[in-house]
Amino acid sequence: MLLALPLASPLAAQDLASICKSVGELRIGQWVEFQADAPIVKTLNGRIAIVGEKTVDGSRHFWLELNIVNPVGNTIMQLLIPSYPYPAEDISGMIMQLAPDLVMEYPKEMASSMSGQQRDNLSTPTFQACNESETVGVETITVPAGTFETVRVKTRLGGGETDIWISAAVPFGVVKFADTNGDGLKLMAYGMDAKSSVTGTPMKFGQPPNQQN
């Protein structure tokens, strides 16, 4: 269900600026669950959340967790970021749960390099919507998480034209995005009570177990 204004308006542009400012104000516990269409599998479900914080060089950073459900088990990755959206070079650390009893912590250099191997990251849709997009207008859109008043923008994501619907009413801002084939992501649920999904104590990459702190 879409109720769209036919043309973009100054109000829509103002709303987008306000949304982008609000989205950047991270809060511990915020989370969204999404359903993503993928070329190989019909859907891919996951959660993005802020699950903690850490001071790095005197500056407040946040642990951003991606928890993806797949047929062989959950993939859990946490990135230590100073802000949202974020470029790969700003990532100050990374934790990955590779198996139920194997959790690895990577240093800043490796975290930035591993995350920078691909152009896109978890915050790319938000960055594109806020910085590299054409505003279409204000729309009311219904997804499984509810009905939201959004600003719809057009941008290029993953090499193709993409529509993104963004709102300050949900953490991280993105309610839905879809390419010209209809593939993309839609919001399933959201809240403010997220906890870390990582179990066990992380081992530091490159150090033998008997030298771990």
C-alpha positions as CSV (number, residue, x, y, z in Angstrom):
1,M,0.0,0.0,0.0
2,L,1.6,3.2,-1.1
3,L,0.1,6.7,-0.8
4,A,2.6,8.9,-2.6
5,L,2.8,12.6,-3.4
6,P,3.4,12.9,-7.1
7,L,6.4,15.2,-6.9
8,A,9.2,15.8,-4.4
9,S,8.7,18.8,-2.2
10,P,10.9,21.1,0.0
11,L,9.1,19.5,3.0
12,A,10.3,16.0,1.9
13,A,13.8,17.3,1.6
14,Q,13.6,18.8,5.1
15,D,12.1,15.6,6.5
16,L,15.0,13.6,4.9
17,A,17.6,15.8,6.6
18,S,15.8,15.4,9.9
19,I,15.6,11.7,9.5
20,C,19.3,11.4,8.7
21,K,20.2,13.4,11.8
22,S,18.0,11.2,14.0
23,V,19.3,7.9,12.6
24,G,22.8,9.0,13.5
25,E,22.0,9.2,17.2
26,L,22.7,5.6,18.2
27,R,21.3,4.1,21.4
28,I,22.4,0.9,23.1
29,G,19.7,-1.7,22.7
30,Q,18.2,-0.5,19.4
31,W,17.5,-3.3,16.9
32,V,15.8,-4.1,13.7
33,E,14.9,-7.5,12.2
34,F,14.7,-7.6,8.4
35,Q,13.9,-10.0,5.6
36,A,16.1,-9.7,2.6
37,D,15.6,-11.2,-0.9
38,A,18.7,-12.8,-2.3
39,P,19.5,-14.2,-5.7
40,I,20.4,-17.7,-4.5
41,V,17.9,-18.2,-1.6
42,K,14.4,-17.0,-1.5
43,T,14.8,-14.9,1.6
44,L,17.5,-14.2,4.2
45,N,16.5,-13.1,7.7
46,G,18.6,-11.2,10.1
47,R,19.0,-8.6,12.9
48,I,21.0,-5.5,13.2
49,A,21.5,-4.1,16.7
50,I,23.6,-1.9,19.0
51,V,24.7,-4.2,21.8
52,G,27.3,-2.3,23.7
53,E,29.9,0.5,23.8
54,K,33.6,1.0,24.3
55,T,35.9,4.1,24.6
56,V,38.5,4.2,21.8
57,D,41.2,7.0,22.0
58,G,38.9,9.0,24.3
59,S,35.9,8.7,21.9
60,R,32.7,6.8,22.4
61,H,32.2,3.8,20.0
62,F,29.4,1.4,19.7
63,W,29.2,-2.4,19.0
64,L,27.0,-2.9,16.0
65,E,25.9,-6.5,15.7
66,L,24.8,-8.4,12.6
67,N,23.0,-11.7,13.2
68,I,22.0,-13.6,10.1
69,V,20.0,-16.7,10.2
70,N,21.0,-19.3,7.6
71,P,20.4,-23.1,7.1
72,V,23.7,-24.1,8.8
73,G,23.4,-21.8,11.8
74,N,23.6,-18.2,12.7
75,T,26.4,-15.9,11.5
76,I,27.2,-13.3,14.1
77,M,29.5,-10.4,13.5
78,Q,30.1,-7.3,15.7
79,L,31.8,-4.1,14.5
80,L,33.1,-1.3,16.7
81,I,32.0,1.9,15.1
82,P,32.1,5.6,16.1
83,S,29.0,6.7,14.2
84,Y,26.3,5.6,11.8
85,P,26.5,5.4,8.8
86,Y,30.2,4.5,8.9
87,P,33.0,4.0,6.3
88,A,35.0,0.8,6.6
89,E,38.2,2.7,7.6
90,D,36.4,3.9,10.8
91,I,35.8,0.4,12.1
92,S,38.0,0.1,15.3
93,G,37.5,-3.6,16.0
94,M,35.5,-6.7,15.0
95,I,34.3,-9.8,16.8
96,M,33.0,-12.9,14.9
97,Q,31.4,-16.0,16.3
98,L,32.6,-18.7,14.0
99,A,31.1,-21.6,15.9
100,P,29.3,-22.0,19.2
101,D,32.6,-22.4,21.1
102,L,34.8,-20.3,18.8
103,V,34.7,-16.5,19.1
104,M,37.4,-14.4,17.5
105,E,38.4,-10.8,18.1
106,Y,40.2,-9.0,15.3
107,P,42.3,-5.8,15.6
108,K,41.5,-2.5,13.9
109,E,43.7,-3.1,10.9
110,M,42.2,-6.4,10.1
111,A,38.6,-5.3,10.8
112,S,38.9,-2.3,8.5
113,S,40.6,-4.4,5.8
114,M,38.1,-7.3,5.9
115,S,35.2,-4.9,5.9
116,G,36.7,-2.8,3.2
117,Q,37.1,-5.7,0.7
118,Q,33.6,-4.9,-0.5
119,R,32.2,-1.4,-1.1
120,D,28.9,-2.0,0.7
121,N,28.5,-2.4,4.4
122,L,25.6,-2.6,6.9
123,S,25.1,1.2,6.7
124,T,25.3,1.6,3.0
125,P,21.6,1.9,2.3
126,T,21.3,4.6,4.9
127,F,24.4,6.4,3.6
128,Q,23.1,6.3,0.1
129,A,19.6,7.6,1.1
130,C,21.1,10.5,3.1
131,N,23.9,11.5,0.8
132,E,23.6,10.2,-2.7
133,S,19.9,10.1,-3.6
134,E,17.1,11.9,-5.4
135,T,14.1,12.6,-3.2
136,V,10.8,11.3,-4.7
137,G,8.4,12.4,-2.0
138,V,6.7,11.6,1.3
139,E,4.9,8.2,1.3
140,T,3.0,6.0,3.8
141,I,4.2,2.4,3.4
142,T,3.1,-0.8,5.1
143,V,5.6,-3.6,5.9
144,P,5.4,-6.5,8.3
145,A,6.7,-4.3,11.2
146,G,3.8,-1.8,10.7
147,T,2.8,1.3,8.8
148,F,5.2,4.2,8.6
149,E,5.3,7.7,7.1
150,T,8.6,7.7,5.1
151,V,10.6,9.7,2.7
152,R,11.2,7.8,-0.5
153,V,14.4,8.3,-2.4
154,K,16.0,6.9,-5.5
155,T,19.7,6.0,-5.5
156,R,22.2,3.5,-6.9
157,L,22.8,0.6,-4.6
158,G,24.8,-2.6,-5.5
159,G,25.3,-1.2,-9.1
160,G,21.7,-0.6,-9.9
161,E,18.8,1.8,-9.3
162,T,17.2,1.3,-6.0
163,D,14.2,2.9,-4.1
164,I,14.7,3.4,-0.4
165,W,12.0,4.3,2.1
166,I,13.5,5.9,5.2
167,S,11.9,7.0,8.5
168,A,13.0,8.4,11.9
169,A,10.5,6.1,13.6
170,V,12.7,3.0,13.4
171,P,16.3,2.4,14.4
172,F,18.8,2.8,11.5
173,G,16.1,4.5,9.4
174,V,15.5,2.0,6.6
175,V,12.0,0.6,6.4
176,K,12.4,-0.9,2.9
177,F,14.5,-0.9,-0.2
178,A,14.0,-2.6,-3.5
179,D,15.7,-2.7,-6.9
180,T,14.0,-2.6,-10.2
181,N,13.3,-6.4,-9.9
182,G,11.7,-5.9,-6.5
183,D,14.6,-7.6,-4.7
184,G,15.8,-5.9,-1.5
185,L,14.9,-5.7,2.2
186,K,11.8,-5.0,4.3
187,L,11.5,-4.3,8.0
188,M,9.9,-7.2,10.0
189,A,10.2,-5.9,13.6
190,Y,12.2,-3.4,15.7
191,G,12.8,-2.5,19.4
192,M,15.1,-1.1,22.0
193,D,16.1,-4.1,24.2
194,A,18.8,-5.9,22.2
195,K,21.5,-7.9,23.9
196,S,24.7,-9.3,22.5
197,S,24.2,-12.7,20.7
198,V,27.8,-13.7,21.1
199,T,28.4,-16.5,23.6
200,G,31.8,-17.2,25.2
201,T,34.9,-15.0,25.6
202,P,36.5,-13.8,22.4
203,M,40.0,-15.0,21.6
204,K,42.4,-12.4,20.1
205,F,43.4,-13.2,16.6
206,G,46.9,-14.4,16.2
207,Q,47.5,-15.1,19.9
208,P,47.8,-18.7,21.3
209,P,45.0,-19.5,23.8
210,N,47.5,-19.6,26.7
211,Q,48.4,-15.9,26.0
212,Q,44.9,-14.5,25.9
213,N,44.0,-11.8,28.5
